[in-house]
Amino acid sequence: MNLKQVTIRRLNMALKAPFTTSFGTFTDREFLIVEVRDGDGKVGYGESVAFASPWYNEETVDTNVHMIEKFLVPALQEKPIIHPKEVSERFAFIRRNNMAKSAVEGAIWDLYAKQQNKPLAEVLGGVAKQIDVGVSIGIKDSVEDLIETVQSHVDAGISE
C-alpha cells in the first residue's frame, strides 16, 4: 500500500434528539473521520468514536488527534504496508489509545478493500448478508416518554 496522505477531519453532528445520561444531556456529537489516500487517488475512511470530553473513557477527540498526528501516522510511514494486518503490529508499542488506533486502522482496511475492488466486509472475512442493529435511548423524563421512544424504534424496525 502506497500511502500518500492522511487527513483528519473534525466534524460536529447535531443529534436527532437530545441524549441524556447520568453525565448530562448531549445535543450534538463531535467526532473524527480519518481519510487515507494512496498514490492512485483511492481513499479509505475510518471513524473515531471518542467523545469531546473523557466522561466515557480516557480518550477524547483532542487526544485522538494528538495520537494520530504525533505517533500513529509516523508509525505508518516507517516502511511500506503490504497488508492491513500489519497496522496493529506497527501500533503495538503504543499502550491503549484504541479509539485512535481503530480510526486509522479502519481507514487502512477501507482503502485496502477499495484497492482490491471488494466490499470491506468481504476482505474482513464477513459472510453475513444482514446484521442486527440496536439503539441506545438514554434517560427519559418519565416512564411514559421511555415507552413512547421504545415503541417508535420498534415501529421503525429496531426490535433489539
N, C-alpha and C positions, 0 to 999 in steps of 0.2 A: 504494500500500500504506500503510495507516494503522497503523503500529506503535505499540502501546500499552505493551508491556512486553517487556523482555529479561531472562531469568533464566538464571543459570549454575548448573548442578547438578554438584557434585563427587561422583563415585562411586568406589567401590572394588569390584572384582570378583575373586573367587577364580578362579584358572585351573583347568581340568580336571586338568592335570598340570603339574608344575614345568617351566619353560622355561629351559634353560641356554645361555648364550652365553659368549664369552671375557670378558665383563664381570661374570659372576656368574649365580646361579640366581634366577629370579623365580617366586613362588608366587601373586602377585596382580597386578592391573593397575589403577592409579589413572587416571581419565580424566574428561573434562568432557563434559556434554551442554549445549548451548546451546538454550534454548527462546525463541522469539519469538511474541508474541501480538498479534493485531490487535484493532481495536475491536469486531468482531463475535464475538470469542471463539474464532476459529480459531487453531490453534497449529502452528508448524513447529519441527522439531528438526534440530540439527546436532551432530556429534561431533568433538571434538579428539582427535587421535591422538598428542599429545605424551606423553612419559613423565614420571615424577616427578623424574627427575634427567637432566642433559644428557649422558648417555652415547651417545646416538644422534645428536643434533644440538643446537644451542644452545637450542632451545625446551624448556620444561618446562610441567607443569600450572600451576605458580605464575606463570610468566611469561605464559602464555596468559590467565590470569585478569586479570592486570595490564593487558595489552594490550587485552583486550576491554572491561574496565570504563573504563579511562582514555582510550583512543583510538578503538577501533572503534565502540562504541555512540555516543559523541558525534558521530562522523562520519556515522552513520546518521540522527541527529536534526537535522542541519543543515537539511534540507529533505525534503519527502516523496519517497519512492521510487516511481517509476512502474513500473519493471520491474527484476527482479533483476540484469539485465546491468549496471545502474548501480553495483552494490555494489563490484565490483572497481575501478571508476574512483574511487569515494569513498575506497577504501583505498590508492590508488596512492602517496600521499605517505608511506606507511609502508614502510620497507625491510624486506624479509624477513618474519619472523613469519607464514609461510604457513600453519602449522597453526592458529593463532588465527584468521587471516582466513578460512580454509576452513570452520572450525566455524560461524562467524557466517553466511557466505555460504550454506553448506549449509542452515542453518535458514531463511534467507530464501527460497531456492528451494523448500524443502519447503512453507512457508506459501503461497507463490505457487501451487504445484500444487494445494493444497487449496482455495484461493480460486477457482481455475479448474475445480475438481471433476474433475481429470485426474490420472492417475498421474505421479509425479515423472519417471520415465523418459521419458514422452511429452513433457512440457514441456521436457526437456533435449535432445530430438531423438533419443532412443533408439528403435531399431526391433527389436532382438533380443528374442526371447521367452525365451531361455535363455542364460546366460553360464557360461563355465568358471570354476572356482574352484581354488585351490591351498591348501596348508597349509605352515606353517613349523614344522619339527620341533625344531630346536635340537640342541645337542651331547648325545650319549648316552654312557653309561659304557663301552659295548662295541659292536662291530660287530653282535653278535647282538641287542642291545637296539635298535639302529638299524633292522635288518632287520625285527624284530618290529613296531616302531612304523610303519614304512612299510607293511608288509603290512596292519596294522589299518586304515590310512587307505585303502588300495586296496580292502579288503573293504567299507569304508563308501561306496565310490563316488567317492572322490577319487583320480584317476589321474594328475594332473599337478601 
